[in-house]
Amino acid sequence: MSTLRTVPLHRITGQETGPPRPVELPDGTPVWLVTRYDDVHQVLNDQRFGRAPVQAPGAPPLGDSPSVLKSREAIGRQDGGAHLRLRRAVGRAFTPRAVAHLRPWVAEVIEQLLDGLVKQGPPGDLVRDYAMPLPSLVMHRLLAVEEVPFETIFHWSQHAMAGASAAREEGDRARAELAEFAGALLAARRKAPGDDLVSSVVLAAESEGGIPESALVNLISTVIIGGHDTTMTMLGNSLLYLLTEQPLAWQRLRTGEEAAAALTERLLHLIPIGDPDEGAGHLVTAREDIGVGGVTIPAGALVSTDRLAAHHDPAVFPGDPHDPEALFAPLPRPTLAFGAGRHYCVGTWLARAELQLGLHRLAVRLPGLRLAVDAEGVEWRHGSITRSPVRLPASW
């Protein structure tokens, strides 16, 4: 855990947008950097850019961390049939319709946490008392693993999603623990299936066939820590932004879930989920010469997409993104926060539901909520591929 103070994520804009250009990663690896929205959108959707070849067997991921999400077995590293089989195995649980059925108990989890905050009374810590336990309790129900303390899930997500600055040994231990837990969970659900996500994955995997056990273990590991970390990170960073810079938007959140849904899209677009300081995002390989934005990227070249820059592309998103009115206006183009195309994040609708309901109900229950720290005084959680406040002391 670092005590470094860093610029809030909502104030980072990424690289200057322009045509694709050759650059080097910090380790000297040559890549083509893509920054404009339309170009990034093309790369994310074009199947001629492969993900699997980026990492050679037995070698560390090029330009990446050893994170569970960057493993060779990860769903985000698969192409073709291997990717589709994994996606079908887990995707049914996260469709918009499936998540709509989950919303009532997500709301129930949120109300329980808010009841605890109200009963406890101010002051409180919005990370410890809200942003951290909320996604863990949702995962508890989704996976039927209520016996696992949410502190354990947080520990796994912190270290198994290691970034460039993380201690490798601690990360290796966390990844081994998580893999052992996920493997045991899969074995238990094969013997005694239940009404939970892991049982659904087991049954779907048997139907699909051809999915290696190591890929299933990584898939469940990814659901456990990704489902926790994304929501915790977005909630913490969103609360910091709204309560320090957007008081009018905070009050407008109270008006209803429709306003919260519109604001959520803007927050996902404005605040990066990944920490740009913790290394390059997913790298892809051009399988042939491919034209992107008027430039030919040669076959075999590695390509890095800067979604943060794309989200600030003035040709697509003009005006001040921090304008309080703009925060509730529809985006002119879909956000790329959760990717695009076949590799669009399967958990996006659940993450959106948690963020929408979490922000809306907090604003309704605690309209006078205020932080006891400003953005410059925040202590940041470092070492993961994401970044969020360590604590957010608050009163109401």
Number of C-alpha atoms within 10 A of each C-alpha: 12 11 11 10 15 15 11 18 20 17 12 16 19 17 17 14 20 16 14 23 14 14 14 12 16 10 9 9 11 15 21 22 23 28 27 28 26 17 20 26 21 18 23 21 16 15 15 16 24 22 24 20 19 23 19 11 9 7 9 15 18 17 22 22 24 21 23 26 24 22 18 25 21 22 25 21 22 21 17 12 11 16 20 16 20 24 22 15 25 23 18 17 21 19 15 15 11 14 20 14 10 17 15 12 12 23 17 12 20 25 17 12 20 19 13 13 20 14 9 10 11 13 14 20 18 22 23 15 17 21 27 24 22 26 31 26 21 23 21 19 16 19 20 17 13 14 7 12 13 19 13 13 21 20 15 24 29 25 26 30 26 30 27 19 15 21 12 16 10 13 25 17 14 22 23 14 14 26 22 13 15 22 18 13 18 20 15 14 19 16 9 9 16 14 12 16 22 28 22 19 25 19 14 18 21 12 11 14 10 12 16 12 13 13 18 25 21 23 26 23 25 23 21 23 25 20 20 26 29 21 25 27 22 26 27 21 24 22 21 25 21 17 20 16 15 16 13 12 19 26 16 17 24 19 13 14 16 13 18 26 20 18 26 24 21 20 24 20 23 23 23 25 22 23 20 18 14 20 17 21 18 19 25 25 23 23 18 14 13 17 13 16 16 10 11 13 23 15 14 16 18 24 26 23 25 23 27 26 21 29 28 25 21 14 12 15 15 10 11 12 16 14 11 17 11 15 21 21 13 12 15 9 11 12 20 19 21 17 17 18 13 17 19 16 18 20 20 20 18 24 23 19 23 25 27 23 22 25 24 25 20 20 19 17 16 15 14 11 16 19 19 14 16 13 18 10 10 21 19 19 20 26 22 25 29 23 29 26 22 20 20 25 18 17 16 14
